[in-house]
Amino acid sequence: MSDEKRGVRRVFDEIAADFARTRQRPWPEIEAFVEDVPGGDVALDIGCGNGRNVPLLVGACSRVVGVDFSRELLAIARTDNPDAAFVCGDGTHLPITAGVADVALCVAVLHHLPSTAERAALLDELHRVLAPGGRALLSVWAIEHSAFDGERDEIRANDNDTYVPWTDHDDGTTHDRFYHIFERDELRTLLEASPLGVERLDLLNGNYYARLVAPEG
Ligand SMILES: C[S@@+](CC[C@H](N)C(=O)[O-])C[C@H]1O[C@@H](n2cnc3c(N)ncnc32)[C@H](O)[C@@H]1O
């Protein structure tokens, strides 16, 4: 694992409790996707964090598995979601059998991967674990997000890589997390290089949301 990726994992471990307190409800875009998909047997939440989206999946599929590389966030997710299973793993090497998932989420994860090759590897893994015809929703922070007002030129000058601080709500300490801030064309090119079909690519509230489908057979 690269130092950059290890750094992302360390920060999510450090901020887990504070992060979880601020991430209690799913975003409406995630609710809309889960309402629209047919559901099925197995759902995956890749980079599940504290598991705030897991209850939606439990309502849609018989078995739900959350994967994350932060053990501290996984511990919170397990406590809050006794109806789901959780495994520790890297999104670029998912500890999941091929072709099992009817539905998958990958919300706000891809932008934490520090290279194009690693981001492509996550998409390859998403394709590998989806059943034929399986559906996924993937989101990333977009360059249009208001958090980057006044900083876009600087971010673009650094190949869209940046660090975004998390400020602890209790003690005020700051923890810098690596982000790759996506441009629409770059995301579309990355998605189209994968075997997954792109059903929709929308910019909503500063995030790109891609609805993806695994090829049949
Ligand atoms: C911004 S949080 C989003 C959490 C959750 N998906 C949500 O919507 O609340 C990013 C999550 O991705 C996880 N993550 C980042 N890079 C990862 C990787 N390479 N493999 C597994 N998990 C990763 C982090 O530990 C963290 O839980």
The ligand as an SDF file (V2000), in Angstrom:
LIG
                    3D

 27 29  0  0  0  0  0  0  0  0999 V2000
  -15.8030   10.1290    2.7690 C   0  0  0  0  0  0  0  0  0  0  0  0
  -15.9180    8.5340    3.4810 S   0  0  0  0  0  0  0  0  0  0  0  0
  -17.4610    7.9220    2.8150 C   0  0  0  0  0  0  0  0  0  0  0  0
  -18.0620    6.8200    3.6690 C   0  0  0  0  0  0  0  0  0  0  0  0
  -19.4170    6.2910    3.1810 C   0  0  0  0  0  0  0  0  0  0  0  0
  -19.3370    5.7330    1.8470 N   0  0  0  0  0  0  0  0  0  0  0  0
  -20.4720    7.3650    3.2460 C   0  0  0  0  0  0  0  0  0  0  0  0
  -21.0950    7.6620    2.2120 O   0  0  0  0  0  0  0  0  0  0  0  0
  -20.7050    7.8990    4.3450 O   0  0  0  0  0  0  0  0  0  0  0  0
  -14.7040    7.5970    2.5760 C   0  0  0  0  0  0  0  0  0  0  0  0
  -14.5760    6.1750    3.0600 C   0  0  0  0  0  0  0  0  0  0  0  0
  -13.7890    5.4350    2.1380 O   0  0  0  0  0  0  0  0  0  0  0  0
  -12.8820    4.6200    2.8420 C   0  0  0  0  0  0  0  0  0  0  0  0
  -11.7610    4.3660    1.9410 N   0  0  0  0  0  0  0  0  0  0  0  0
  -10.9520    5.2750    1.3300 C   0  0  0  0  0  0  0  0  0  0  0  0
  -10.0750    4.6610    0.5340 N   0  0  0  0  0  0  0  0  0  0  0  0
  -10.3330    3.3270    0.6370 C   0  0  0  0  0  0  0  0  0  0  0  0
   -9.7470    2.1760    0.0570 C   0  0  0  0  0  0  0  0  0  0  0  0
   -8.7090    2.2560   -0.7870 N   0  0  0  0  0  0  0  0  0  0  0  0
  -10.2520    0.9650    0.3810 N   0  0  0  0  0  0  0  0  0  0  0  0
  -11.2940    0.8680    1.2610 C   0  0  0  0  0  0  0  0  0  0  0  0
  -11.8850    1.9200    1.8510 N   0  0  0  0  0  0  0  0  0  0  0  0
  -11.4010    3.1420    1.5310 C   0  0  0  0  0  0  0  0  0  0  0  0
  -12.5330    5.4350    4.0780 C   0  0  0  0  0  0  0  0  0  0  0  0
  -11.9980    4.6460    5.1150 O   0  0  0  0  0  0  0  0  0  0  0  0
  -13.8900    6.0350    4.4190 C   0  0  0  0  0  0  0  0  0  0  0  0
  -14.6390    5.1810    5.2150 O   0  0  0  0  0  0  0  0  0  0  0  0
  1  2  1  0
  2  3  1  0
  2 10  1  0
  3  4  1  0
  4  5  1  0
  5  6  1  0
  5  7  1  0
  7  8  2  0
  7  9  1  0
 10 11  1  0
 11 12  1  0
 11 26  1  0
 12 13  1  0
 13 14  1  0
 13 24  1  0
 14 15  1  0
 14 23  1  0
 15 16  2  0
 16 17  1  0
 17 18  1  0
 17 23  2  0
 18 19  1  0
 18 20  2  0
 20 21  1  0
 21 22  2  0
 22 23  1  0
 24 25  1  0
 24 26  1  0
 26 27  1  0
M  CHG  2   2   1   9  -1
M  END
$$$$
